[in-house]
Amino acid sequence: METRTDLFRAVRSGTVRATARPLHVGRTLIVVQNDLTDDREPLLAQTTQTRSRCRRPRTVARPLTRRPVATVPRKQVT
């Protein structure tokens, strides 16, 4: 749907951490903000994404049914 990224500064070394935070979670849309920071904690970049939510297919729970076992009459041994 939409992605917007603002880059504030570059990183040459070290660890970069991304934190995702949902801003809006609706029935059909979700808006998420992602913040990228480094070891010194200033904001490196920020991304805001708007996406449509995929619906999971509904699964219908069916009771387990077993077929009746056919019984064969036994012959009597004499």
PyMOL commands that set and color helices and strands:
alter all, ss='L'
color gray80, all
select strands_A, chain A and resi 2-7+17-25+29-37+43-52
alter strands_A, ss='S'
color yellow, strands_A
deselect
rebuild
show_as cartoon
